Amino acid sequence: MREVSSDEMTTAAALGILDRAVDPIGHWWLYKRVLGDGRVLYLQAMLGNNLRISLSRHEHDMGFHSNYCFHDVREAWRSALGWDGEGDPEGWVRHIETGRRRPDGDAEREYVRP
């Protein structure tokens, strides 16, 4: 995963807020990026301060095949901006499809919850 500066995260968050203000129905994501293999990464706001990175197979597919939940807003933004889509992003606490969980985003403490 590439390094992401605080300035880059702040700029991306501000642009996401502007996009939602212009078209709040059409822009339900905070951030969207097409990955090198054509998959699309979406950063979405969830309940509370939680965020989720969701992946779709291509830009016109709204069926997500992988969803990573984050409790730490900065970690979510850092992963959304810096992750290349290979393996897992850093800092997530729950992967919905597999039941994997990482307390405090710590990969060393990963377990599977049925």
A tleap script that builds the chain and sets N, CA, C and O, in Angstrom:
source leaprc.protein.ff14SB
mol = sequence {
  NMET ARG GLU VAL SER SER ASP GLU MET THR
  THR ALA ALA ALA LEU GLY ILE LEU ASP ARG
  ALA VAL ASP PRO ILE GLY HIE TRP TRP LEU
  TYR LYS ARG VAL LEU GLY ASP GLY ARG VAL
  LEU TYR LEU GLN ALA MET LEU GLY ASN ASN
  LEU ARG ILE SER LEU SER ARG HIE GLU HIE
  ASP MET GLY PHE HIE SER ASN TYR CYS PHE
  HIE ASP VAL ARG GLU ALA TRP ARG SER ALA
  LEU GLY TRP ASP GLY GLU GLY ASP PRO GLU
  GLY TRP VAL ARG HIE ILE GLU THR GLY ARG
  ARG ARG PRO ASP GLY ASP ALA GLU ARG GLU
  TYR VAL ARG CPRO
}
set mol.1.N position { 0.848 -1.168 0.000 }
set mol.1.CA position { 0.000 0.000 0.000 }
set mol.1.C position { 0.899 1.238 0.000 }
set mol.1.O position { 1.874 1.306 0.747 }
set mol.2.N position { 0.566 2.196 -0.830 }
set mol.2.CA position { 1.405 3.393 -0.897 }
set mol.2.C position { 1.111 4.325 0.277 }
set mol.2.O position { 0.032 4.283 0.868 }
set mol.3.N position { 2.081 5.155 0.596 }
set mol.3.CA position { 1.920 6.142 1.658 }
set mol.3.C position { 0.941 7.228 1.208 }
set mol.3.O position { 0.964 7.657 0.054 }
set mol.4.N position { 0.099 7.658 2.111 }
set mol.4.CA position { -0.891 8.698 1.825 }
set mol.4.C position { -0.715 9.802 2.863 }
set mol.4.O position { -0.727 9.538 4.065 }
set mol.5.N position { -0.553 11.026 2.399 }
set mol.5.CA position { -0.345 12.149 3.318 }
set mol.5.C position { -1.669 12.633 3.911 }
set mol.5.O position { -2.745 12.374 3.372 }
set mol.6.N position { -1.559 13.336 5.026 }
set mol.6.CA position { -2.742 13.947 5.649 }
set mol.6.C position { -3.391 14.950 4.704 }
set mol.6.O position { -4.617 15.044 4.637 }
set mol.7.N position { -2.572 15.695 3.978 }
set mol.7.CA position { -3.117 16.669 3.022 }
set mol.7.C position { -3.927 15.977 1.931 }
set mol.7.O position { -4.986 16.467 1.539 }
set mol.8.N position { -3.432 14.828 1.436 }
set mol.8.CA position { -4.152 14.090 0.396 }
set mol.8.C position { -5.496 13.580 0.922 }
set mol.8.O position { -6.500 13.620 0.212 }
set mol.9.N position { -5.510 13.095 2.185 }
set mol.9.CA position { -6.758 12.615 2.776 }
set mol.9.C position { -7.746 13.766 2.956 }
set mol.9.O position { -8.934 13.614 2.672 }
set mol.10.N position { -7.262 14.914 3.423 }
set mol.10.CA position { -8.121 16.073 3.636 }
set mol.10.C position { -8.723 16.555 2.316 }
set mol.10.O position { -9.912 16.865 2.246 }
set mol.11.N position { -7.901 16.615 1.280 }
set mol.11.CA position { -8.383 17.051 -0.032 }
set mol.11.C position { -9.434 16.098 -0.576 }
set mol.11.O position { -10.477 16.534 -1.065 }
set mol.12.N position { -9.164 14.781 -0.494 }
set mol.12.CA position { -10.123 13.793 -0.999 }
set mol.12.C position { -11.437 13.867 -0.233 }
set mol.12.O position { -12.507 13.780 -0.835 }
set mol.13.N position { -11.369 14.027 1.084 }
set mol.13.CA position { -12.591 14.131 1.894 }
set mol.13.C position { -13.387 15.379 1.520 }
set mol.13.O position { -14.612 15.323 1.411 }
set mol.14.N position { -12.699 16.507 1.324 }
set mol.14.CA position { -13.378 17.744 0.947 }
set mol.14.C position { -14.051 17.607 -0.416 }
set mol.14.O position { -15.182 18.057 -0.596 }
set mol.15.N position { -13.365 16.993 -1.371 }
set mol.15.CA position { -13.958 16.788 -2.696 }
set mol.15.C position { -15.169 15.865 -2.621 }
set mol.15.O position { -16.154 16.074 -3.329 }
set mol.16.N position { -15.101 14.849 -1.771 }
set mol.16.CA position { -16.239 13.954 -1.577 }
set mol.16.C position { -17.434 14.677 -1.006 }
set mol.16.O position { -18.567 14.428 -1.417 }
set mol.17.N position { -17.195 15.578 -0.054 }
set mol.17.CA position { -18.281 16.365 0.534 }
set mol.17.C position { -18.902 17.274 -0.522 }
set mol.17.O position { -20.124 17.411 -0.582 }
set mol.18.N position { -18.069 17.893 -1.352 }
set mol.18.CA position { -18.589 18.751 -2.420 }
set mol.18.C position { -19.422 17.959 -3.422 }
set mol.18.O position { -20.488 18.411 -3.837 }
set mol.19.N position { -18.940 16.774 -3.815 }
set mol.19.CA position { -19.695 15.930 -4.753 }
set mol.19.C position { -21.070 15.592 -4.190 }
set mol.19.O position { -22.068 15.640 -4.910 }
set mol.20.N position { -21.123 15.254 -2.921 }
set mol.20.CA position { -22.401 14.889 -2.296 }
set mol.20.C position { -23.323 16.092 -2.177 }
set mol.20.O position { -24.542 15.955 -2.280 }
set mol.21.N position { -22.747 17.271 -1.959 }
set mol.21.CA position { -23.565 18.484 -1.849 }
set mol.21.C position { -24.198 18.838 -3.190 }
set mol.21.O position { -25.342 19.291 -3.242 }
set mol.22.N position { -23.456 18.633 -4.268 }
set mol.22.CA position { -23.959 18.944 -5.608 }
set mol.22.C position { -25.043 17.952 -6.019 }
set mol.22.O position { -26.055 18.346 -6.599 }
set mol.23.N position { -24.839 16.674 -5.723 }
set mol.23.CA position { -25.782 15.634 -6.132 }
set mol.23.C position { -25.892 14.589 -5.017 }
set mol.23.O position { -25.318 13.506 -5.133 }
set mol.24.N position { -26.624 14.900 -3.932 }
set mol.24.CA position { -26.669 13.994 -2.784 }
set mol.24.C position { -27.291 12.638 -3.081 }
set mol.24.O position { -27.001 11.670 -2.378 }
set mol.25.N position { -28.125 12.541 -4.088 }
set mol.25.CA position { -28.724 11.244 -4.417 }
set mol.25.C position { -27.797 10.445 -5.321 }
set mol.25.O position { -27.650 9.237 -5.135 }
set mol.26.N position { -27.186 11.078 -6.271 }
set mol.26.CA position { -26.310 10.379 -7.201 }
set mol.26.C position { -24.949 10.043 -6.641 }
set mol.26.O position { -24.286 9.137 -7.147 }
set mol.27.N position { -24.510 10.750 -5.609 }
set mol.27.CA position { -23.199 10.495 -5.019 }
set mol.27.C position { -23.375 9.989 -3.595 }
set mol.27.O position { -23.232 10.755 -2.641 }
set mol.28.N position { -23.678 8.722 -3.447 }
set mol.28.CA position { -23.886 8.133 -2.131 }
set mol.28.C position { -22.573 7.680 -1.516 }
set mol.28.O position { -22.549 7.248 -0.363 }
set mol.29.N position { -21.484 7.771 -2.262 }
set mol.29.CA position { -20.178 7.407 -1.740 }
set mol.29.C position { -19.399 8.667 -1.379 }
set mol.29.O position { -19.694 9.759 -1.862 }
set mol.30.N position { -18.400 8.492 -0.520 }
set mol.30.CA position { -17.514 9.597 -0.155 }
set mol.30.C position { -16.348 9.700 -1.130 }
set mol.30.O position { -15.797 10.778 -1.355 }
set mol.31.N position { -15.985 8.559 -1.702 }
set mol.31.CA position { -14.830 8.494 -2.590 }
set mol.31.C position { -15.019 7.295 -3.506 }
set mol.31.O position { -15.548 6.264 -3.089 }
set mol.32.N position { -14.586 7.433 -4.757 }
set mol.32.CA position { -14.711 6.352 -5.738 }
set mol.32.C position { -13.444 6.344 -6.593 }
set mol.32.O position { -12.950 7.397 -6.999 }
set mol.33.N position { -12.927 5.146 -6.860 }
set mol.33.CA position { -11.719 5.045 -7.680 }
set mol.33.C position { -11.732 3.725 -8.444 }
set mol.33.O position { -12.043 2.677 -7.877 }
set mol.34.N position { -11.393 3.778 -9.732 }
set mol.34.CA position { -11.258 2.564 -10.539 }
set mol.34.C position { -9.848 2.029 -10.333 }
set mol.34.O position { -8.867 2.751 -10.511 }
set mol.35.N position { -9.757 0.761 -9.957 }
set mol.35.CA position { -8.463 0.110 -9.736 }
set mol.35.C position { -7.873 -0.347 -11.063 }
set mol.35.O position { -8.564 -0.367 -12.081 }
set mol.36.N position { -6.608 -0.710 -11.052 }
set mol.36.CA position { -5.901 -1.102 -12.267 }
set mol.36.C position { -6.524 -2.263 -13.016 }
set mol.36.O position { -6.386 -2.349 -14.237 }
set mol.37.N position { -7.207 -3.158 -12.318 }
set mol.37.CA position { -7.814 -4.329 -12.966 }
set mol.37.C position { -9.271 -4.083 -13.382 }
set mol.37.O position { -9.949 -5.008 -13.828 }
set mol.38.N position { -9.752 -2.845 -13.240 }
set mol.38.CA position { -11.116 -2.510 -13.652 }
set mol.38.C position { -12.137 -2.547 -12.533 }
set mol.38.O position { -13.238 -2.020 -12.694 }
set mol.39.N position { -11.802 -3.156 -11.399 }
set mol.39.CA position { -12.726 -3.129 -10.270 }
set mol.39.C position { -12.854 -1.689 -9.769 }
set mol.39.O position { -11.980 -0.855 -10.003 }
set mol.40.N position { -13.956 -1.417 -9.080 }
set mol.40.CA position { -14.185 -0.069 -8.571 }
set mol.40.C position { -14.249 -0.119 -7.048 }
set mol.40.O position { -14.950 -0.945 -6.464 }
set mol.41.N position { -13.501 0.785 -6.421 }
set mol.41.CA position { -13.463 0.921 -4.974 }
set mol.41.C position { -14.362 2.092 -4.590 }
set mol.41.O position { -14.256 3.182 -5.153 }
set mol.42.N position { -15.244 1.854 -3.631 }
set mol.42.CA position { -16.116 2.897 -3.098 }
set mol.42.C position { -15.850 3.022 -1.600 }
set mol.42.O position { -15.750 2.013 -0.903 }
set mol.43.N position { -15.737 4.231 -1.109 }
set mol.43.CA position { -15.682 4.481 0.323 }
set mol.43.C position { -17.035 5.049 0.713 }
set mol.43.O position { -17.467 6.074 0.186 }
set mol.44.N position { -17.702 4.370 1.649 }
set mol.44.CA position { -19.062 4.738 2.024 }
set mol.44.C position { -19.152 5.060 3.506 }
set mol.44.O position { -18.464 4.444 4.320 }
set mol.45.N position { -19.989 6.016 3.857 }
set mol.45.CA position { -20.282 6.321 5.255 }
set mol.45.C position { -21.295 5.302 5.766 }
set mol.45.O position { -22.260 4.971 5.077 }
set mol.46.N position { -21.072 4.820 6.955 }
set mol.46.CA position { -21.991 3.890 7.595 }
set mol.46.C position { -22.529 4.549 8.870 }
set mol.46.O position { -22.323 5.746 9.072 }
set mol.47.N position { -23.200 3.807 9.713 }
set mol.47.CA position { -23.735 4.369 10.958 }
set mol.47.C position { -22.604 4.850 11.863 }
set mol.47.O position { -21.508 4.289 11.859 }
set mol.48.N position { -22.879 5.874 12.622 }
set mol.48.CA position { -21.861 6.429 13.511 }
set mol.48.C position { -20.731 7.028 12.687 }
set mol.48.O position { -20.980 7.649 11.655 }
set mol.49.N position { -19.517 6.851 13.123 }
set mol.49.CA position { -18.352 7.328 12.383 }
set mol.49.C position { -17.715 6.218 11.560 }
set mol.49.O position { -16.594 6.377 11.079 }
set mol.50.N position { -18.401 5.108 11.391 }
set mol.50.CA position { -17.846 3.975 10.656 }
set mol.50.C position { -17.862 4.232 9.155 }
set mol.50.O position { -18.750 4.905 8.631 }
set mol.51.N position { -16.867 3.687 8.483 }
set mol.51.CA position { -16.781 3.760 7.026 }
set mol.51.C position { -16.598 2.356 6.481 }
set mol.51.O position { -16.199 1.445 7.207 }
set mol.52.N position { -16.892 2.184 5.201 }
set mol.52.CA position { -16.742 0.879 4.559 }
set mol.52.C position { -16.127 1.070 3.186 }
set mol.52.O position { -16.518 1.960 2.431 }
set mol.53.N position { -15.155 0.218 2.873 }
set mol.53.CA position { -14.635 0.125 1.512 }
set mol.53.C position { -15.337 -1.054 0.865 }
set mol.53.O position { -15.273 -2.175 1.370 }
set mol.54.N position { -16.009 -0.805 -0.254 }
set mol.54.CA position { -16.697 -1.851 -1.007 }
set mol.54.C position { -16.113 -1.916 -2.407 }
set mol.54.O position { -15.764 -0.892 -2.994 }
set mol.55.N position { -16.010 -3.124 -2.934 }
set mol.55.CA position { -15.488 -3.326 -4.276 }
set mol.55.C position { -16.552 -3.914 -5.179 }
set mol.55.O position { -17.258 -4.849 -4.800 }
set mol.56.N position { -16.662 -3.354 -6.387 }
set mol.56.CA position { -17.523 -3.941 -7.410 }
set mol.56.C position { -16.631 -4.428 -8.550 }
set mol.56.O position { -15.492 -3.981 -8.687 }
set mol.57.N position { -17.143 -5.330 -9.353 }
set mol.57.CA position { -16.335 -5.950 -10.418 }
set mol.57.C position { -16.010 -4.979 -11.552 }
set mol.57.O position { -14.963 -5.099 -12.189 }
set mol.58.N position { -16.897 -4.022 -11.805 }
set mol.58.CA position { -16.646 -2.999 -12.824 }
set mol.58.C position { -17.557 -1.807 -12.528 }
set mol.58.O position { -18.417 -1.881 -11.650 }
set mol.59.N position { -17.371 -0.727 -13.250 }
set mol.59.CA position { -18.030 0.534 -12.916 }
set mol.59.C position { -19.555 0.493 -12.970 }
set mol.59.O position { -20.204 1.261 -12.259 }
set mol.60.N position { -20.136 -0.358 -13.772 }
set mol.60.CA position { -21.592 -0.387 -13.889 }
set mol.60.C position { -22.223 -1.510 -13.066 }
set mol.60.O position { -23.420 -1.772 -13.183 }
set mol.61.N position { -21.422 -2.166 -12.243 }
set mol.61.CA position { -21.896 -3.252 -11.385 }
set mol.61.C position { -22.025 -2.729 -9.961 }
set mol.61.O position { -21.019 -2.407 -9.328 }
set mol.62.N position { -23.230 -2.641 -9.456 }
set mol.62.CA position { -23.430 -2.160 -8.091 }
set mol.62.C position { -23.530 -3.306 -7.095 }
set mol.62.O position { -23.836 -3.084 -5.923 }
set mol.63.N position { -23.277 -4.524 -7.548 }
set mol.63.CA position { -23.234 -5.663 -6.640 }
set mol.63.C position { -21.828 -5.784 -6.068 }
set mol.63.O position { -20.898 -6.143 -6.790 }
set mol.64.N position { -21.661 -5.493 -4.794 }
set mol.64.CA position { -20.339 -5.520 -4.187 }
set mol.64.C position { -19.928 -6.947 -3.871 }
set mol.64.O position { -20.722 -7.729 -3.348 }
set mol.65.N position { -18.688 -7.283 -4.189 }
set mol.65.CA position { -18.203 -8.632 -3.925 }
set mol.65.C position { -17.264 -8.688 -2.726 }
set mol.65.O position { -16.894 -9.775 -2.281 }
set mol.66.N position { -16.875 -7.531 -2.199 }
set mol.66.CA position { -15.995 -7.504 -1.034 }
set mol.66.C position { -16.226 -6.203 -0.279 }
set mol.66.O position { -16.232 -5.123 -0.869 }
set mol.67.N position { -16.419 -6.319 1.041 }
set mol.67.CA position { -16.720 -5.157 1.881 }
set mol.67.C position { -15.879 -5.193 3.144 }
set mol.67.O position { -15.906 -6.172 3.890 }
set mol.68.N position { -15.129 -4.116 3.381 }
set mol.68.CA position { -14.272 -3.982 4.555 }
set mol.68.C position { -14.791 -2.850 5.421 }
set mol.68.O position { -14.931 -1.721 4.951 }
set mol.69.N position { -15.080 -3.142 6.692 }
set mol.69.CA position { -15.581 -2.139 7.616 }
set mol.69.C position { -14.435 -1.546 8.438 }
set mol.69.O position { -13.506 -2.252 8.831 }
set mol.70.N position { -14.516 -0.257 8.685 }
set mol.70.CA position { -13.507 0.468 9.447 }
set mol.70.C position { -14.177 1.259 10.559 }
set mol.70.O position { -15.231 1.861 10.350 }
set mol.71.N position { -13.565 1.260 11.746 }
set mol.71.CA position { -14.010 2.135 12.831 }
set mol.71.C position { -13.193 3.423 12.842 }
set mol.71.O position { -13.665 4.459 13.309 }
set mol.72.N position { -11.975 3.355 12.330 }
set mol.72.CA position { -11.068 4.501 12.326 }
set mol.72.C position { -11.189 5.231 10.985 }
set mol.72.O position { -10.812 4.689 9.945 }
set mol.73.N position { -11.706 6.443 11.010 }
set mol.73.CA position { -11.946 7.212 9.791 }
set mol.73.C position { -10.658 7.456 9.010 }
set mol.73.O position { -10.643 7.329 7.785 }
set mol.74.N position { -9.584 7.803 9.705 }
set mol.74.CA position { -8.309 8.061 9.028 }
set mol.74.C position { -7.773 6.805 8.340 }
set mol.74.O position { -7.258 6.879 7.225 }
set mol.75.N position { -7.893 5.659 9.000 }
set mol.75.CA position { -7.441 4.400 8.394 }
set mol.75.C position { -8.257 4.076 7.149 }
set mol.75.O position { -7.714 3.599 6.153 }
set mol.76.N position { -9.551 4.334 7.206 }
set mol.76.CA position { -10.408 4.074 6.047 }
set mol.76.C position { -9.998 4.945 4.867 }
set mol.76.O position { -9.864 4.456 3.746 }
set mol.77.N position { -9.797 6.238 5.120 }
set mol.77.CA position { -9.377 7.127 4.041 }
set mol.77.C position { -7.995 6.746 3.514 }
set mol.77.O position { -7.765 6.749 2.305 }
set mol.78.N position { -7.076 6.418 4.427 }
set mol.78.CA position { -5.726 6.032 4.008 }
set mol.78.C position { -5.775 4.804 3.113 }
set mol.78.O position { -5.081 4.745 2.098 }
set mol.79.N position { -6.586 3.831 3.481 }
set mol.79.CA position { -6.707 2.611 2.673 }
set mol.79.C position { -7.415 2.879 1.351 }
set mol.79.O position { -7.016 2.350 0.314 }
set mol.80.N position { -8.458 3.695 1.383 }
set mol.80.CA position { -9.190 4.005 0.146 }
set mol.80.C position { -8.281 4.687 -0.871 }
set mol.80.O position { -8.387 4.427 -2.070 }
set mol.81.N position { -7.400 5.545 -0.408 }
set mol.81.CA position { -6.517 6.284 -1.305 }
set mol.81.C position { -5.259 5.509 -1.681 }
set mol.81.O position { -4.747 5.660 -2.790 }
set mol.82.N position { -4.758 4.681 -0.768 }
set mol.82.CA position { -3.461 4.055 -0.997 }
set mol.82.C position { -3.442 2.594 -1.379 }
set mol.82.O position { -2.421 2.096 -1.853 }
set mol.83.N position { -4.547 1.893 -1.184 }
set mol.83.CA position { -4.589 0.452 -1.448 }
set mol.83.C position { -4.757 0.195 -2.934 }
set mol.83.O position { -5.554 0.855 -3.601 }
set mol.84.N position { -3.992 -0.780 -3.457 }
set mol.84.CA position { -4.052 -1.105 -4.889 }
set mol.84.C position { -5.055 -2.204 -5.218 }
set mol.84.O position { -5.194 -2.571 -6.385 }
set mol.85.N position { -5.754 -2.736 -4.225 }
set mol.85.CA position { -6.755 -3.768 -4.464 }
set mol.85.C position { -6.226 -5.184 -4.337 }
set mol.85.O position { -6.995 -6.141 -4.437 }
set mol.86.N position { -4.918 -5.337 -4.116 }
set mol.86.CA position { -4.323 -6.660 -3.932 }
set mol.86.C position { -4.325 -7.025 -2.458 }
set mol.86.O position { -4.038 -6.179 -1.612 }
set mol.87.N position { -4.647 -8.280 -2.136 }
set mol.87.CA position { -4.700 -8.692 -0.735 }
set mol.87.C position { -5.797 -7.941 -0.010 }
set mol.87.O position { -6.880 -7.727 -0.555 }
set mol.88.N position { -5.518 -7.546 1.211 }
set mol.88.CA position { -6.470 -6.781 2.018 }
set mol.88.C position { -5.912 -5.386 2.268 }
set mol.88.O position { -4.696 -5.206 2.330 }
set mol.89.N position { -6.800 -4.391 2.414 }
set mol.89.CA position { -6.326 -3.074 2.834 }
set mol.89.C position { -5.895 -3.156 4.302 }
set mol.89.O position { -6.121 -4.169 4.962 }
set mol.90.N position { -5.287 -2.110 4.798 }
set mol.90.CA position { -4.864 -2.068 6.202 }
set mol.90.C position { -5.909 -1.365 7.050 }
set mol.90.O position { -6.611 -0.475 6.570 }
set mol.91.N position { -6.011 -1.766 8.313 }
set mol.91.CA position { -6.817 -1.042 9.285 }
set mol.91.C position { -8.276 -1.434 9.409 }
set mol.91.O position { -8.986 -0.868 10.240 }
set mol.92.N position { -8.756 -2.394 8.604 }
set mol.92.CA position { -10.165 -2.766 8.690 }
set mol.92.C position { -10.418 -3.617 9.933 }
set mol.92.O position { -9.499 -4.227 10.480 }
set mol.93.N position { -11.682 -3.649 10.371 }
set mol.93.CA position { -12.048 -4.423 11.553 }
set mol.93.C position { -12.975 -5.591 11.235 }
set mol.93.O position { -13.102 -6.520 12.033 }
set mol.94.N position { -13.625 -5.548 10.068 }
set mol.94.CA position { -14.545 -6.638 9.712 }
set mol.94.C position { -14.626 -6.763 8.205 }
set mol.94.O position { -14.798 -5.774 7.492 }
set mol.95.N position { -14.497 -8.017 7.719 }
set mol.95.CA position { -14.710 -8.315 6.305 }
set mol.95.C position { -16.026 -9.084 6.238 }
set mol.95.O position { -16.111 -10.223 6.697 }
set mol.96.N position { -17.029 -8.468 5.675 }
set mol.96.CA position { -18.397 -8.980 5.748 }
set mol.96.C position { -18.550 -10.367 5.133 }
set mol.96.O position { -19.168 -11.243 5.737 }
set mol.97.N position { -17.999 -10.578 3.944 }
set mol.97.CA position { -18.241 -11.833 3.218 }
set mol.97.C position { -17.610 -13.050 3.886 }
set mol.97.O position { -18.155 -14.149 3.782 }
set mol.98.N position { -16.490 -12.888 4.562 }
set mol.98.CA position { -15.792 -14.043 5.142 }
set mol.98.C position { -16.003 -14.191 6.640 }
set mol.98.O position { -15.670 -15.232 7.207 }
set mol.99.N position { -16.551 -13.165 7.296 }
set mol.99.CA position { -16.709 -13.204 8.747 }
set mol.99.C position { -15.407 -12.924 9.494 }
set mol.99.O position { -15.357 -13.035 10.719 }
set mol.100.N position { -14.357 -12.563 8.763 }
set mol.100.CA position { -13.081 -12.256 9.427 }
set mol.100.C position { -13.203 -10.948 10.182 }
set mol.100.O position { -13.881 -10.019 9.743 }
set mol.101.N position { -12.540 -10.891 11.318 }
set mol.101.CA position { -12.521 -9.685 12.147 }
set mol.101.C position { -11.099 -9.426 12.614 }
set mol.101.O position { -10.320 -10.351 12.842 }
set mol.102.N position { -10.781 -8.146 12.751 }
set mol.102.CA position { -9.470 -7.722 13.227 }
set mol.102.C position { -9.687 -6.661 14.311 }
set mol.102.O position { -9.903 -5.490 13.996 }
set mol.103.N position { -9.631 -7.060 15.573 }
set mol.103.CA position { -9.802 -6.078 16.644 }
set mol.103.C position { -8.821 -4.916 16.481 }
set mol.103.O position { -7.621 -5.132 16.311 }
set mol.104.N position { -9.326 -3.703 16.534 }
set mol.104.CA position { -8.529 -2.485 16.368 }
set mol.104.C position { -7.753 -2.460 15.053 }
set mol.104.O position { -6.760 -1.742 14.940 }
set mol.105.N position { -8.192 -3.236 14.054 }
set mol.105.CA position { -7.524 -3.259 12.753 }
set mol.105.C position { -6.217 -4.018 12.748 }
set mol.105.O position { -5.447 -3.902 11.794 }
set mol.106.N position { -5.942 -4.794 13.786 }
set mol.106.CA position { -4.669 -5.507 13.959 }
set mol.106.C position { -4.705 -6.865 13.262 }
set mol.106.O position { -5.425 -7.765 13.693 }
set mol.107.N position { -3.929 -7.016 12.182 }
set mol.107.CA position { -3.891 -8.266 11.415 }
set mol.107.C position { -3.400 -9.442 12.249 }
set mol.107.O position { -3.789 -10.580 11.987 }
set mol.108.N position { -2.565 -9.198 13.237 }
set mol.108.CA position { -2.038 -10.269 14.101 }
set mol.108.C position { -3.142 -10.899 14.957 }
set mol.108.O position { -2.999 -12.039 15.399 }
set mol.109.N position { -4.217 -10.190 15.191 }
set mol.109.CA position { -5.297 -10.672 16.049 }
set mol.109.C position { -6.524 -11.118 15.253 }
set mol.109.O position { -7.612 -11.250 15.813 }
set mol.110.N position { -6.354 -11.348 13.961 }
set mol.110.CA position { -7.492 -11.724 13.112 }
set mol.110.C position { -8.100 -13.054 13.533 }
set mol.110.O position { -7.389 -13.998 13.879 }
set mol.111.N position { -9.420 -13.113 13.497 }
set mol.111.CA position { -10.144 -14.358 13.759 }
set mol.111.C position { -11.397 -14.363 12.874 }
set mol.111.O position { -11.770 -13.343 12.295 }
set mol.112.N position { -12.034 -15.535 12.784 }
set mol.112.CA position { -13.240 -15.661 11.987 }
set mol.112.C position { -14.410 -15.839 12.934 }
set mol.112.O position { -14.405 -16.701 13.814 }
set mol.113.N position { -15.410 -15.000 12.727 }
set mol.113.CA position { -16.634 -15.110 13.530 }
set mol.113.C position { -17.704 -15.697 12.643 }
set mol.113.O position { -18.030 -15.128 11.601 }
set mol.114.N position { -18.260 -16.839 13.045 }
set mol.114.CA position { -19.294 -17.487 12.197 }
set mol.114.C position { -20.552 -16.660 12.069 }
set mol.114.O position { -21.496 -17.072 11.395 }
savepdb mol mol.pdb
quit
